Structures are given as structure tokens and as C-alpha cells.
Amino acid sequence: MKTHLLLRTATVVSLASLAAATAAPAQTVPPPATTLRADTSLNYSRGDYGLADDTEVWVALLNTTYETASWRLQAALPVINIKGPATVVGNIGDGVTSAPGRPTDDSETGLGDLTLGAAYKLGPVAQGINVDLGARVKLPTADEDKGLGTGEVDTYVQADVYKKLGKIVPFGTLGYRFLGSNRTYRLKDGVFASGGIASPLTTATTVGASLNWREQIVAGGDDATELMAFAMHTLDAQWRVQGYVLKGFTDASPDLGLGAMVGYQF
């Protein structure tokens, strides 16, 4: 492995929260009984993460979802461009970390890690509260020598909840991650959580906001805390568009995150 990928400090910084950005509105309205969707998004984040120089990350993400009345199956594959003194760790959306000797203007581009997920929808369990129980596995398809991944398998388990209260839909996620480590990347398992609300502006447009938190990825690093606002617009029975803006509040979060998505339902 190249020496510029070795960890230099315990500072862990977050990419834009892609999973939260694409999933939050989807959790607020039950879909039809069986659907197949393909979403493609472009996401950008920038931050200094307590270091002297900024790191910029561009992520083009393809996400496919097959959904029935009881199950949701997903596969996501990103293409990543990263510029600055950092390398990608964890699942996409989890973080990057500073790397020693990496030039400030060093830029790497390539395929990211493939993520496969499944969730079982329990439906309303009490007082109209809907619960989904899910798991994801991140497979090491990224080139770790380019700083685009760690070369390790990561696993995530989580519970998603939402409840309709008139026009407002509160939603939340609580989960735990198991991050693969090697001698170079001594990563920490930990808790992640988010909570927010969504509400329709019109029959076709939904807006909302969420607060996302993740426990530190390496010992001595910061927890990640980010506030995100999003909007989703349904164009017709097949097409929808979505956008978000994100602000981080710790050295484990980006200063700014932006993203836009186009989705098609078959």
C-alpha cells in the first residue's frame, strides 16, 4: 500500500450523508406493493476538517431498489473523485481521514465500494408507527491504493421508523456499524442515528430536514454531526427529482455538502 494512505492523525471527516439524503423522503410515504427504481445522483462535499487544507469529494452514485409490500432490496455503486489530504474510509457517506504525505492538490478518481442492503418492513407496530429492520454490507470493490476505500468488508444494521401526523411525517434511524480493520486502518465500530421531519408543500413536492449523527470512526476523533435540508418533486408516475444541502458542525463533518438526484420507477 502507498505510504500516503497511512493514517496520520485521529481526525475523521465525513462525506455528505448520501444514505440519509436519498432515504429520508422515501421513508415518509409507503410505496406501491411492488416497485423497481433506479436513482442516479451527483454529490459534493468540502471541508478542512481541522487541517490546514480543504478536501473536496465528488461522488456519482447509482442506486437500484426493488421493493415489495414486505421487503426492500438495494444495491449502490459510487464513482468517487477525491482531492486533498484525505482518503475514504467506511461506507460511502461515513467518512474520510487525513493521510500522511499526500499532496494538497493530489486527485484520485475511481470506482467506490459496492453496498448491498435489505430491509424487512414490519409495518405499523403501535399507534401507527411504521418500523423497518435492515442490514447493509459494503464490499471492497474500491482501489485502496488510490485512497478510495480500505479494502475491508463493513456491515451495518439499523431500524427505521416513521409516523404520519396529519401532513407532517417525523422519521428516524438508529443503527450500529461493524467496520473492518487492518494494520493501516484501525477503525472503530459504533452507533449512528438520525431524526427529522418531512411535509408536502403540494401534491407533488415534499420538503424536510434531518439531523444526522455518527460515533467517531477512530479513537480520539470527533463524532460527526450534520444538519441536512432536502426537497423531492414527483414529475409523473415514473420520474422524480431530489436535492439536498448539508452543513457539518464538527471536524468529522464537511463544512458543506450538496447533492442532486434523478430517479425513475419502472
Disulfide bonds with the S-S distance in Angstrom:
none
